[in-house]
């Protein structure tokens, strides 16, 4: 099992802190609006990571936060004449609906910043005590120059960063690169702290929650590539200051999802919300996972349409085999693995073990579709056909794909047999009528 570690910039063998357990944290949303399809990419990818680990026998402790206190939330609350809590709650629920919509699990630990305020304040206080942070007029800043390898994750040199930082230099800071841990403010929701009334800086929230939820160095920290700097870089700096380690053994970052060749932009009207997608979500998930997670994806309607056709091929053979086995009362029979099925399943597992190479895993799924078509058309024993469904189901489980198909009732079986007889008898009027009923029931497509 190998993972590309963004921190070391190389492919590494995965060795968990605790045998058989994976502790992972993925940065969650700031809840002030509905998520767009770019926001959905880490949701889908890291859900797939979790699914694969569980598929091969690991116990996964998966944590992803909600930032429910932020300037953007305050702005939205003022705009809609609601409280920040109402805005946050509305979009937390909307986010969870969208997570379900893209077939990702919502069964994970989801800490909210407002629920961890005491620990965040204690975390900042300890940084001050240890000399890594300082107070100025109620604000608290982190001393970046005390961290030896600052910039390592994002591959940025401190001298280069200083050039840009001086342009927006804050006179309160000892160093232009020092970042805010606590912001003194009277606007919006505030919290009482030893340093004064205010609210935390974004970069402290995640690292403090990780510290409280896990209490130790974790296996994987993930998020979008846009979070590498400054967010994740600043998380690492604080963790080194208090605990002498960089939070996680493996850092994973997914690439951007662009639309029509450009980065999504709300101001330019170039945004597609998850809830506005009209395509089958299996198709969107297939599209998202068909590009390696570290590479950018370009969304166009035409590209999505091509994956719709790919998914239709998979659904067609899966349903055909399911129907054939159901009519023969063999859905719950004994499966017998064909060598070609075993080979394609091994290809699938190997792809996922090589830095979660979902494009190659989907190639294996497409190969399975071709093999299943061949087996279906030949005089293959039912035990082998049954094993094709089981291999499909294993791949679906990892990739988060679903096909809704249920065993037929006796009435449905009788209808199907009547359709077949009408076709044999060349009673086309009856055959068409029966076929329409079967299509309406979803038995035929």
One Martini backbone bead per residue (centre of mass of N, CA, C, O) as a GRO file, in nm:
protein
  445
    1UNK     BB    1   0.091   0.040   0.028
    2UNK     BB    2   0.067   0.360  -0.140
    3UNK     BB    3   0.164   0.710  -0.075
    4UNK     BB    4   0.145   1.039  -0.154
    5UNK     BB    5   0.353   1.276   0.004
    6UNK     BB    6   0.337   1.614   0.028
    7UNK     BB    7   0.570   1.664   0.237
    8UNK     BB    8   0.795   1.480   0.068
    9UNK     BB    9   0.730   1.433  -0.238
   10UNK     BB   10   0.649   1.111  -0.210
   11UNK     BB   11   0.641   0.775  -0.234
   12UNK     BB   12   0.487   0.570   0.026
   13UNK     BB   13   0.471   0.355   0.265
   14UNK     BB   14   0.209   0.230   0.450
   15UNK     BB   15   0.216   0.315   0.812
   16UNK     BB   16   0.052   0.281   1.079
   17UNK     BB   17   0.039   0.367   1.402
   18UNK     BB   18  -0.196   0.152   1.414
   19UNK     BB   19  -0.278  -0.153   1.382
   20UNK     BB   20  -0.566  -0.155   1.171
   21UNK     BB   21  -0.553   0.170   1.179
   22UNK     BB   22  -0.720   0.478   1.065
   23UNK     BB   23  -0.626   0.818   1.098
   24UNK     BB   24  -0.843   1.083   0.970
   25UNK     BB   25  -0.823   1.420   0.822
   26UNK     BB   26  -1.066   1.655   0.679
   27UNK     BB   27  -1.128   1.940   0.545
   28UNK     BB   28  -1.393   2.139   0.578
   29UNK     BB   29  -1.647   2.357   0.569
   30UNK     BB   30  -1.767   2.677   0.516
   31UNK     BB   31  -2.096   2.766   0.637
   32UNK     BB   32  -2.247   2.988   0.374
   33UNK     BB   33  -2.304   2.766   0.146
   34UNK     BB   34  -2.327   2.597  -0.124
   35UNK     BB   35  -2.191   2.342  -0.293
   36UNK     BB   36  -1.970   2.269  -0.534
   37UNK     BB   37  -1.808   2.049  -0.743
   38UNK     BB   38  -1.530   2.117  -0.622
   39UNK     BB   39  -1.606   2.052  -0.323
   40UNK     BB   40  -1.677   1.743  -0.396
   41UNK     BB   41  -1.407   1.607  -0.448
   42UNK     BB   42  -1.302   1.547  -0.156
   43UNK     BB   43  -1.553   1.398  -0.067
   44UNK     BB   44  -1.518   1.162  -0.271
   45UNK     BB   45  -1.224   1.078  -0.237
   46UNK     BB   46  -1.203   1.034   0.080
   47UNK     BB   47  -1.430   0.830   0.083
   48UNK     BB   48  -1.274   0.623  -0.091
   49UNK     BB   49  -1.042   0.583   0.099
   50UNK     BB   50  -1.208   0.475   0.328
   51UNK     BB   51  -1.342   0.238   0.178
   52UNK     BB   52  -1.079   0.086   0.115
   53UNK     BB   53  -0.973   0.039   0.394
   54UNK     BB   54  -1.225  -0.121   0.484
   55UNK     BB   55  -1.213  -0.342   0.261
   56UNK     BB   56  -0.906  -0.436   0.377
   57UNK     BB   57  -0.962  -0.415   0.719
   58UNK     BB   58  -0.987  -0.140   0.832
   59UNK     BB   59  -1.006   0.097   1.086
   60UNK     BB   60  -1.190   0.407   1.065
   61UNK     BB   61  -1.108   0.741   1.165
   62UNK     BB   62  -1.329   0.998   1.069
   63UNK     BB   63  -1.252   1.351   1.015
   64UNK     BB   64  -1.475   1.646   0.970
   65UNK     BB   65  -1.527   1.978   0.961
   66UNK     BB   66  -1.688   2.282   1.089
   67UNK     BB   67  -1.700   2.617   0.990
   68UNK     BB   68  -1.909   2.828   1.217
   69UNK     BB   69  -1.684   3.072   1.214
   70UNK     BB   70  -1.705   3.368   1.005
   71UNK     BB   71  -1.709   3.629   0.792
   72UNK     BB   72  -1.900   3.496   0.580
   73UNK     BB   73  -2.126   3.435   0.781
   74UNK     BB   74  -2.178   3.722   0.872
   75UNK     BB   75  -2.253   3.836   0.594
   76UNK     BB   76  -2.493   3.643   0.545
   77UNK     BB   77  -2.657   3.723   0.796
   78UNK     BB   78  -2.695   4.020   0.719
   79UNK     BB   79  -2.826   3.971   0.441
   80UNK     BB   80  -3.067   3.769   0.580
   81UNK     BB   81  -3.142   3.838   0.873
   82UNK     BB   82  -2.956   3.645   1.056
   83UNK     BB   83  -2.802   3.424   1.230
   84UNK     BB   84  -2.516   3.249   1.241
   85UNK     BB   85  -2.641   2.987   1.341
   86UNK     BB   86  -2.855   2.962   1.117
   87UNK     BB   87  -2.663   2.954   0.881
   88UNK     BB   88  -2.492   2.713   0.966
   89UNK     BB   89  -2.723   2.505   0.991
   90UNK     BB   90  -2.829   2.520   0.704
   91UNK     BB   91  -2.540   2.440   0.562
   92UNK     BB   92  -2.493   2.176   0.704
   93UNK     BB   93  -2.742   2.028   0.599
   94UNK     BB   94  -2.680   2.077   0.299
   95UNK     BB   95  -2.412   1.930   0.296
   96UNK     BB   96  -2.517   1.648   0.384
   97UNK     BB   97  -2.702   1.617   0.142
   98UNK     BB   98  -2.470   1.631  -0.071
   99UNK     BB   99  -2.311   1.393   0.030
  100UNK     BB  100  -2.536   1.191  -0.025
  101UNK     BB  101  -2.576   1.261  -0.327
  102UNK     BB  102  -2.257   1.155  -0.381
  103UNK     BB  103  -2.226   0.883  -0.209
  104UNK     BB  104  -2.146   0.977   0.079
  105UNK     BB  105  -2.052   0.965   0.397
  106UNK     BB  106  -2.194   1.080   0.729
  107UNK     BB  107  -2.023   0.868   0.910
  108UNK     BB  108  -1.878   1.103   1.112
  109UNK     BB  109  -1.667   1.317   1.259
  110UNK     BB  110  -1.812   1.665   1.330
  111UNK     BB  111  -1.661   1.926   1.418
  112UNK     BB  112  -1.718   2.237   1.577
  113UNK     BB  113  -1.582   2.526   1.654
  114UNK     BB  114  -1.790   2.619   1.879
  115UNK     BB  115  -1.737   2.340   2.047
  116UNK     BB  116  -1.395   2.411   2.066
  117UNK     BB  117  -1.314   2.680   2.209
  118UNK     BB  118  -1.163   2.600   2.468
  119UNK     BB  119  -0.935   2.445   2.323
  120UNK     BB  120  -0.837   2.673   2.144
  121UNK     BB  121  -0.760   2.866   2.373
  122UNK     BB  122  -0.558   2.671   2.510
  123UNK     BB  123  -0.371   2.644   2.267
  124UNK     BB  124  -0.290   2.942   2.250
  125UNK     BB  125  -0.185   2.973   2.539
  126UNK     BB  126   0.049   2.767   2.502
  127UNK     BB  127   0.196   2.923   2.280
  128UNK     BB  128   0.256   3.165   2.457
  129UNK     BB  129   0.408   3.024   2.689
  130UNK     BB  130   0.632   2.903   2.469
  131UNK     BB  131   0.686   3.159   2.256
  132UNK     BB  132   0.503   3.128   1.972
  133UNK     BB  133   0.334   3.369   2.092
  134UNK     BB  134   0.160   3.697   2.066
  135UNK     BB  135   0.046   4.005   2.204
  136UNK     BB  136  -0.177   4.266   2.042
  137UNK     BB  137  -0.441   4.432   2.124
  138UNK     BB  138  -0.596   4.127   2.142
  139UNK     BB  139  -0.407   3.997   1.958
  140UNK     BB  140  -0.279   3.689   1.799
  141UNK     BB  141   0.052   3.564   1.716
  142UNK     BB  142   0.266   3.378   1.512
  143UNK     BB  143   0.603   3.261   1.516
  144UNK     BB  144   0.757   3.165   1.231
  145UNK     BB  145   1.080   3.187   1.297
  146UNK     BB  146   1.058   2.921   1.500
  147UNK     BB  147   1.030   2.756   1.228
  148UNK     BB  148   1.244   2.587   1.039
  149UNK     BB  149   1.033   2.437   0.802
  150UNK     BB  150   0.891   2.663   0.679
  151UNK     BB  151   0.735   2.561   0.362
  152UNK     BB  152   0.767   2.255   0.290
  153UNK     BB  153   0.490   2.163   0.184
  154UNK     BB  154   0.475   2.415  -0.042
  155UNK     BB  155   0.758   2.489  -0.145
  156UNK     BB  156   0.858   2.747   0.039
  157UNK     BB  157   1.033   3.035   0.088
  158UNK     BB  158   1.071   3.272   0.320
  159UNK     BB  159   1.195   3.497   0.144
  160UNK     BB  160   0.966   3.492  -0.070
  161UNK     BB  161   0.730   3.548   0.126
  162UNK     BB  162   0.826   3.828   0.229
  163UNK     BB  163   0.784   3.995  -0.023
  164UNK     BB  164   0.468   3.971  -0.016
  165UNK     BB  165   0.408   4.041   0.290
  166UNK     BB  166   0.506   4.348   0.291
  167UNK     BB  167   0.266   4.469   0.134
  168UNK     BB  168   0.067   4.361   0.396
  169UNK     BB  169   0.169   4.491   0.642
  170UNK     BB  170   0.163   4.462   1.000
  171UNK     BB  171   0.252   4.661   1.265
  172UNK     BB  172   0.198   4.439   1.494
  173UNK     BB  173   0.409   4.270   1.371
  174UNK     BB  174   0.721   4.120   1.385
  175UNK     BB  175   0.628   3.956   1.123
  176UNK     BB  176   0.479   3.935   0.819
  177UNK     BB  177   0.425   3.606   0.853
  178UNK     BB  178   0.258   3.630   1.077
  179UNK     BB  179  -0.022   3.472   1.225
  180UNK     BB  180  -0.349   3.439   1.318
  181UNK     BB  181  -0.510   3.322   1.626
  182UNK     BB  182  -0.641   3.603   1.727
  183UNK     BB  183  -0.938   3.813   1.701
  184UNK     BB  184  -1.021   4.129   1.752
  185UNK     BB  185  -1.380   4.179   1.806
  186UNK     BB  186  -1.736   4.311   1.750
  187UNK     BB  187  -1.807   4.134   1.509
  188UNK     BB  188  -2.019   3.932   1.577
  189UNK     BB  189  -1.929   3.654   1.702
  190UNK     BB  190  -1.801   3.603   2.036
  191UNK     BB  191  -1.519   3.536   2.265
  192UNK     BB  192  -1.391   3.457   2.568
  193UNK     BB  193  -1.053   3.558   2.658
  194UNK     BB  194  -0.747   3.629   2.790
  195UNK     BB  195  -0.694   3.827   2.528
  196UNK     BB  196  -1.002   3.861   2.456
  197UNK     BB  197  -1.243   3.961   2.256
  198UNK     BB  198  -1.338   3.708   2.005
  199UNK     BB  199  -1.170   3.509   1.748
  200UNK     BB  200  -1.043   3.271   1.567
  201UNK     BB  201  -0.820   3.149   1.365
  202UNK     BB  202  -0.832   2.926   1.115
  203UNK     BB  203  -0.548   2.770   1.162
  204UNK     BB  204  -0.631   2.667   1.462
  205UNK     BB  205  -0.886   2.495   1.451
  206UNK     BB  206  -0.794   2.221   1.333
  207UNK     BB  207  -0.546   2.155   1.516
  208UNK     BB  208  -0.713   2.158   1.782
  209UNK     BB  209  -0.916   1.935   1.705
  210UNK     BB  210  -0.714   1.712   1.654
  211UNK     BB  211  -0.592   1.717   1.937
  212UNK     BB  212  -0.864   1.637   2.081
  213UNK     BB  213  -0.968   1.385   1.919
  214UNK     BB  214  -0.678   1.221   1.911
  215UNK     BB  215  -0.401   1.302   2.086
  216UNK     BB  216  -0.225   1.259   1.814
  217UNK     BB  217  -0.069   1.137   1.569
  218UNK     BB  218  -0.160   1.092   1.246
  219UNK     BB  219  -0.190   0.954   0.935
  220UNK     BB  220  -0.413   1.151   0.783
  221UNK     BB  221  -0.409   1.454   0.585
  222UNK     BB  222  -0.667   1.635   0.415
  223UNK     BB  223  -0.717   1.812   0.091
  224UNK     BB  224  -0.694   2.071  -0.090
  225UNK     BB  225  -0.443   2.232  -0.262
  226UNK     BB  226  -0.532   2.526  -0.154
  227UNK     BB  227  -0.440   2.445   0.160
  228UNK     BB  228  -0.133   2.429   0.185
  229UNK     BB  229  -0.144   2.752   0.133
  230UNK     BB  230  -0.148   2.837   0.463
  231UNK     BB  231  -0.304   2.632   0.635
  232UNK     BB  232  -0.124   2.371   0.662
  233UNK     BB  233   0.137   2.513   0.731
  234UNK     BB  234   0.019   2.638   1.001
  235UNK     BB  235  -0.053   2.378   1.139
  236UNK     BB  236   0.231   2.257   1.151
  237UNK     BB  237   0.366   2.479   1.314
  238UNK     BB  238   0.194   2.442   1.573
  239UNK     BB  239   0.259   2.141   1.621
  240UNK     BB  240   0.564   2.176   1.654
  241UNK     BB  241   0.549   2.368   1.895
  242UNK     BB  242   0.387   2.157   2.092
  243UNK     BB  243   0.483   1.839   1.967
  244UNK     BB  244   0.712   1.791   1.734
  245UNK     BB  245   0.496   1.765   1.494
  246UNK     BB  246   0.310   1.733   1.164
  247UNK     BB  247   0.037   1.560   1.264
  248UNK     BB  248   0.117   1.380   0.997
  249UNK     BB  249   0.248   1.124   0.799
  250UNK     BB  250   0.018   1.200   0.577
  251UNK     BB  251  -0.022   1.404   0.289
  252UNK     BB  252  -0.329   1.496   0.110
  253UNK     BB  253  -0.396   1.626  -0.232
  254UNK     BB  254  -0.627   1.767  -0.431
  255UNK     BB  255  -0.728   1.880  -0.714
  256UNK     BB  256  -0.883   2.067  -0.926
  257UNK     BB  257  -1.211   2.183  -1.040
  258UNK     BB  258  -1.298   2.268  -1.349
  259UNK     BB  259  -1.477   2.492  -1.584
  260UNK     BB  260  -1.425   2.516  -1.903
  261UNK     BB  261  -1.102   2.572  -1.824
  262UNK     BB  262  -1.194   2.712  -1.547
  263UNK     BB  263  -1.213   2.859  -1.269
  264UNK     BB  264  -1.426   2.893  -1.036
  265UNK     BB  265  -1.677   3.175  -1.038
  266UNK     BB  266  -1.908   3.369  -0.891
  267UNK     BB  267  -1.866   3.654  -1.024
  268UNK     BB  268  -1.881   3.503  -1.327
  269UNK     BB  269  -2.088   3.252  -1.320
  270UNK     BB  270  -1.877   2.986  -1.266
  271UNK     BB  271  -2.109   2.774  -1.127
  272UNK     BB  272  -2.170   2.436  -0.991
  273UNK     BB  273  -2.396   2.286  -0.816
  274UNK     BB  274  -2.476   1.993  -0.682
  275UNK     BB  275  -2.798   2.050  -0.670
  276UNK     BB  276  -2.793   2.108  -1.003
  277UNK     BB  277  -2.762   1.831  -1.076
  278UNK     BB  278  -2.915   1.589  -1.319
  279UNK     BB  279  -2.741   1.363  -1.297
  280UNK     BB  280  -2.634   1.079  -1.221
  281UNK     BB  281  -2.426   1.030  -0.948
  282UNK     BB  282  -2.260   0.802  -1.064
  283UNK     BB  283  -2.147   0.970  -1.297
  284UNK     BB  284  -2.006   1.190  -1.131
  285UNK     BB  285  -1.825   0.996  -0.976
  286UNK     BB  286  -1.687   0.870  -1.218
  287UNK     BB  287  -1.568   1.132  -1.326
  288UNK     BB  288  -1.402   1.214  -1.071
  289UNK     BB  289  -1.235   0.923  -1.057
  290UNK     BB  290  -1.101   0.932  -1.362
  291UNK     BB  291  -0.904   1.116  -1.208
  292UNK     BB  292  -0.640   1.183  -1.059
  293UNK     BB  293  -0.633   1.341  -0.756
  294UNK     BB  294  -0.367   1.529  -0.827
  295UNK     BB  295  -0.531   1.618  -1.066
  296UNK     BB  296  -0.691   1.799  -1.274
  297UNK     BB  297  -1.027   1.894  -1.361
  298UNK     BB  298  -1.253   1.904  -1.648
  299UNK     BB  299  -1.561   2.048  -1.688
  300UNK     BB  300  -1.816   1.914  -1.906
  301UNK     BB  301  -2.096   1.813  -2.057
  302UNK     BB  302  -1.958   1.615  -2.254
  303UNK     BB  303  -1.797   1.451  -2.052
  304UNK     BB  304  -2.032   1.359  -1.879
  305UNK     BB  305  -2.179   1.212  -2.109
  306UNK     BB  306  -1.964   0.988  -2.148
  307UNK     BB  307  -2.012   0.865  -1.858
  308UNK     BB  308  -2.305   0.791  -1.901
  309UNK     BB  309  -2.244   0.566  -2.108
  310UNK     BB  310  -2.064   0.395  -1.927
  311UNK     BB  311  -2.278   0.341  -1.710
  312UNK     BB  312  -2.489   0.203  -1.891
  313UNK     BB  313  -2.317  -0.049  -1.948
  314UNK     BB  314  -2.300  -0.146  -1.657
  315UNK     BB  315  -2.603  -0.163  -1.593
  316UNK     BB  316  -2.693  -0.356  -1.818
  317UNK     BB  317  -2.528  -0.612  -1.730
  318UNK     BB  318  -2.606  -0.627  -1.437
  319UNK     BB  319  -2.915  -0.658  -1.483
  320UNK     BB  320  -2.905  -0.905  -1.669
  321UNK     BB  321  -2.774  -1.100  -1.468
  322UNK     BB  322  -2.973  -1.063  -1.239
  323UNK     BB  323  -3.220  -1.163  -1.400
  324UNK     BB  324  -3.120  -1.445  -1.477
  325UNK     BB  325  -3.083  -1.544  -1.182
  326UNK     BB  326  -3.367  -1.486  -1.081
  327UNK     BB  327  -3.525  -1.673  -1.283
  328UNK     BB  328  -3.333  -1.922  -1.162
  329UNK     BB  329  -3.299  -1.899  -0.852
  330UNK     BB  330  -2.960  -1.780  -0.811
  331UNK     BB  331  -2.883  -1.535  -0.622
  332UNK     BB  332  -2.823  -1.753  -0.360
  333UNK     BB  333  -2.592  -1.905  -0.453
  334UNK     BB  334  -2.300  -2.037  -0.575
  335UNK     BB  335  -1.995  -1.908  -0.616
  336UNK     BB  336  -1.772  -1.893  -0.916
  337UNK     BB  337  -1.453  -1.824  -0.996
  338UNK     BB  338  -1.311  -1.670  -1.254
  339UNK     BB  339  -1.003  -1.600  -1.370
  340UNK     BB  340  -1.078  -1.320  -1.499
  341UNK     BB  341  -1.207  -1.206  -1.240
  342UNK     BB  342  -0.963  -1.229  -1.056
  343UNK     BB  343  -0.773  -1.049  -1.224
  344UNK     BB  344  -0.946  -0.784  -1.220
  345UNK     BB  345  -0.955  -0.758  -0.911
  346UNK     BB  346  -0.648  -0.733  -0.872
  347UNK     BB  347  -0.621  -0.477  -1.039
  348UNK     BB  348  -0.797  -0.304  -0.859
  349UNK     BB  349  -0.635  -0.330  -0.595
  350UNK     BB  350  -0.363  -0.229  -0.707
  351UNK     BB  351  -0.456   0.051  -0.785
  352UNK     BB  352  -0.541   0.140  -0.494
  353UNK     BB  353  -0.251   0.081  -0.365
  354UNK     BB  354  -0.151   0.310  -0.579
  355UNK     BB  355  -0.248   0.591  -0.473
  356UNK     BB  356  -0.542   0.579  -0.555
  357UNK     BB  357  -0.598   0.463  -0.865
  358UNK     BB  358  -0.895   0.523  -1.004
  359UNK     BB  359  -0.858   0.501  -1.311
  360UNK     BB  360  -0.757   0.201  -1.299
  361UNK     BB  361  -1.003   0.096  -1.147
  362UNK     BB  362  -1.205   0.170  -1.377
  363UNK     BB  363  -1.074  -0.006  -1.588
  364UNK     BB  364  -1.143  -0.265  -1.437
  365UNK     BB  365  -1.449  -0.220  -1.453
  366UNK     BB  366  -1.459  -0.225  -1.765
  367UNK     BB  367  -1.343  -0.510  -1.790
  368UNK     BB  368  -1.569  -0.647  -1.636
  369UNK     BB  369  -1.790  -0.574  -1.837
  370UNK     BB  370  -1.675  -0.734  -2.075
  371UNK     BB  371  -1.660  -1.013  -1.940
  372UNK     BB  372  -1.962  -1.028  -1.863
  373UNK     BB  373  -2.068  -1.024  -2.151
  374UNK     BB  374  -1.931  -1.287  -2.239
  375UNK     BB  375  -2.055  -1.473  -2.021
  376UNK     BB  376  -2.354  -1.415  -2.086
  377UNK     BB  377  -2.339  -1.518  -2.397
  378UNK     BB  378  -2.250  -1.767  -2.284
  379UNK     BB  379  -2.235  -2.102  -2.144
  380UNK     BB  380  -2.256  -2.009  -1.840
  381UNK     BB  381  -2.251  -2.075  -1.535
  382UNK     BB  382  -2.423  -1.947  -1.267
  383UNK     BB  383  -2.190  -1.933  -1.061
  384UNK     BB  384  -2.024  -1.733  -1.234
  385UNK     BB  385  -2.231  -1.507  -1.266
  386UNK     BB  386  -2.251  -1.449  -0.965
  387UNK     BB  387  -1.953  -1.350  -0.935
  388UNK     BB  388  -1.982  -1.090  -1.098
  389UNK     BB  389  -2.160  -0.942  -0.892
  390UNK     BB  390  -1.956  -0.952  -0.657
  391UNK     BB  391  -1.738  -0.785  -0.798
  392UNK     BB  392  -1.902  -0.541  -0.851
  393UNK     BB  393  -1.979  -0.484  -0.553
  394UNK     BB  394  -1.688  -0.434  -0.456
  395UNK     BB  395  -1.632  -0.193  -0.640
  396UNK     BB  396  -1.872  -0.020  -0.556
  397UNK     BB  397  -1.801   0.008  -0.258
  398UNK     BB  398  -1.539   0.174  -0.308
  399UNK     BB  399  -1.662   0.393  -0.531
  400UNK     BB  400  -1.974   0.461  -0.466
  401UNK     BB  401  -2.165   0.266  -0.622
  402UNK     BB  402  -2.512   0.227  -0.753
  403UNK     BB  403  -2.763  -0.038  -0.798
  404UNK     BB  404  -3.104  -0.061  -0.834
  405UNK     BB  405  -3.191  -0.398  -0.736
  406UNK     BB  406  -3.452  -0.637  -0.720
  407UNK     BB  407  -3.618  -0.894  -0.661
  408UNK     BB  408  -3.855  -1.074  -0.798
  409UNK     BB  409  -4.164  -1.131  -0.828
  410UNK     BB  410  -4.391  -1.354  -0.933
  411UNK     BB  411  -4.538  -1.151  -1.113
  412UNK     BB  412  -4.283  -1.055  -1.268
  413UNK     BB  413  -4.201  -1.329  -1.380
  414UNK     BB  414  -4.460  -1.385  -1.536
  415UNK     BB  415  -4.434  -1.136  -1.718
  416UNK     BB  416  -4.163  -1.210  -1.848
  417UNK     BB  417  -4.254  -1.486  -1.966
  418UNK     BB  418  -4.483  -1.365  -2.138
  419UNK     BB  419  -4.296  -1.195  -2.314
  420UNK     BB  420  -4.127  -1.428  -2.429
  421UNK     BB  421  -4.366  -1.582  -2.555
  422UNK     BB  422  -4.467  -1.356  -2.744
  423UNK     BB  423  -4.206  -1.347  -2.908
  424UNK     BB  424  -4.205  -1.643  -3.002
  425UNK     BB  425  -4.511  -1.607  -3.125
  426UNK     BB  426  -4.527  -1.320  -3.265
  427UNK     BB  427  -4.682  -1.127  -3.046
  428UNK     BB  428  -4.626  -0.801  -3.065
  429UNK     BB  429  -4.846  -0.658  -2.903
  430UNK     BB  430  -4.800  -0.809  -2.638
  431UNK     BB  431  -4.497  -0.763  -2.614
  432UNK     BB  432  -4.513  -0.453  -2.594
  433UNK     BB  433  -4.693  -0.443  -2.344
  434UNK     BB  434  -4.503  -0.600  -2.154
  435UNK     BB  435  -4.258  -0.421  -2.191
  436UNK     BB  436  -4.377  -0.161  -2.075
  437UNK     BB  437  -4.416  -0.280  -1.793
  438UNK     BB  438  -4.115  -0.355  -1.742
  439UNK     BB  439  -4.010  -0.067  -1.769
  440UNK     BB  440  -4.185   0.064  -1.546
  441UNK     BB  441  -4.048  -0.140  -1.326
  442UNK     BB  442  -3.727  -0.166  -1.415
  443UNK     BB  443  -3.648  -0.443  -1.562
  444UNK     BB  444  -3.632  -0.279  -1.813
  445UNK     BB  445  -3.445  -0.049  -2.064
   0.00000   0.00000   0.00000
